[in-house]
Structure formats: C-alpha cells, structure tokens
Amino acid sequence: MTKAKLATLALATTVVFVGPAFAEKFKATLNGKSEAPPTTSAGTGTADIDYDAATKKLSWKLTYSGLTGPAKAAHIHGPAEPGKNAGVVAAIPGATKSPAEGSATLTDAQAADLEAGKLYINVHTEANPAGEIRGQITK
C-alpha cells in the first residue's frame, strides 16, 4: 500500500471515530431543597446531558427515585438562576418512568442560557405539581 493510500485511510478513520462535532458535557443533580420554593421531598435525581453546539442539539438521560408518588411530568425550564422559576424550554417525554431519555434542539437564546447556567430540570408529582425535585444544569 502506498503512503498516499495509508494517509487517506488514516484520515478517513479519524473522521469516522472523531465525528463532525464534540459534545459538551453537562449535569444536573435534582433534589427537593433546590426547588423554588423548596420541598421536603426525599426524592433525588440526576441528569447526564450532552450538548452539540454545532447543531444546538441537547440530549439527556434523566434518572430519579424516592418521589412522594409517580412522576406526572418533567421539563427543562429557563432562563432562571437557582431559586428563581421560569417557563418550559422543553418537555421531557417519557418522564413518568425513570430513566427517561430524549433530545431537543435549542434556539440561539436557549443555547446561551444553557452555557450561562440558566436552565434547570424539574420533576412534577401529584403532591408537588409545581415541581418536587429540581437541579440546575451545569458543566
């Protein structure tokens, strides 16, 4: 095999394994004391989040346990700092069972809010319809 063919093969292999973009890693740790106002829930949760800035695609895996009852819904909200509430940015389909996985495409403003730490996730229950556990999304 010639050097040119080897170089082409090496470059093609690199592109396949590296892919077109790098996903940034984010995380949210959910609990009742992070809700606004705080709840007394013993429930906890985590969300592992990948963000592709080139496509503005946000992907997540949300896991939770110990809620006061079945989850009714879960959402990504923003923009808001910890202790403040905001509207829904994206619903988390299938969040009535843990784990829940999904993705959404952010707008430019939502992407800026994500990078600034102004998005959060919360899980809603019958006993806590405004949100039982919450976690700010951080790098």
N, C-alpha and C positions, 0 to 999 in steps of 0.2 A: 504494500500500500504506500502511495506517495505521501510526502509530508503535507501537501496541499489537501489531500483527502482526509488525512488524520486531523488536520487543523479544522476542517469543515465539520467532521464528525464530533470533535471535542466541543466546538461552538454550539452545534445543534443539541448535544447532550446537556450542556449548561443551560440553554434556553428552556428545555423541557423541565429540568429539575428546579430552576430558579423561578420560572413563570414570569408573567408580564409585570407583576407588581408585588410589593411586600405589604403584608397586612400588619397594621399596628395592633398591639395587644392592649385591651382594656379589661377592667374587672369591676364588679360591684359586689359588696358584702351587705346583705339585707338583714335588718332586724327591726324590732318594734320601736326602739328608742330613737331611730333615725327618721321615723315618720313625723309629719308636721300636722297636728300635734302628735307627740309620742304616744305609742300604745304600750300596754303592759304585756303584749304577746311574748310568749317564749319561742315563737317561730323564728327560724333563721333561713337564710338562703345565700346562694352565690350565683353570679352570672359571669361566665367567661365570654368575652366579646372580642371579635376581630373586626377591624375597620380597614377597608381598602380605599385610600384617599383618591386614587385614580378614577375609580368608578363610584365612589361615595357609598359603597355597599357596607352595611353594618350587619354582622351575623352574630348570633348569640346562642348560648346554651344556659338556660336558667334552671337551677335546682333549688328546691326548698323543702322544708319539713317542719313539723311541730306547730302548725297553724291551729287556730281555735276551731276550725271547721274546713270544709272543702274550699279550695280557691274558686272564686267566681270569675276572675279575670286578672290580667296583669298587663301593664303598659310601660312604655318608655315615655317619660314626661320631660318637659323643659320649655324654655330655659329657666333654671332656678338654682340658686345656691342651696347648700344644706340648710334645712329649717324653713325653707320657703316652698310654696306649691306652685305648680304650673300646669298648663294644658297637656293633652296627649300628643306626643310626637308620632308614636307608632304603637299599635296593639301588638300583643304577643299571643298569636294564635296557639291554641292547644295548651294554654297555661293552667287549665283546670286539672292537669296532671303534671307531675314532676318526674323527669325533666321535660322541659319544653324547649324546642329548638326552632329557629327561624331566622329571617333576614328582612331588611328593609333598605330602601335607597333614600339617603338623606338629601335635603336641599343644601344649598351653599350655607345658608344661615344655621341650619341644624348641625352641619359639619363643624362650623365654627364654634357652636355651643358645646359640641362633644369635646373638641380639643381644649376648650376653656374650662371643662369640668362642670358644665351647667346642665347636664342631663342626668336623670335618675330613673331607676326602675322601682315600681312597687307592685305588690300582690294584694288583691282585694278579696275579702271574705264577707259572708253574711253579717258577722258580728262587727266587722270593720269595713264598711262599704267604701269609705274614702281611702282605704289602704291600711293593711295590717302590718306589713313589713316593707322596708324601703332601703335602697342603697344608692349612693351617688356613684356614677360611672367615672372611674379614674384610670389613668395609665398605670 
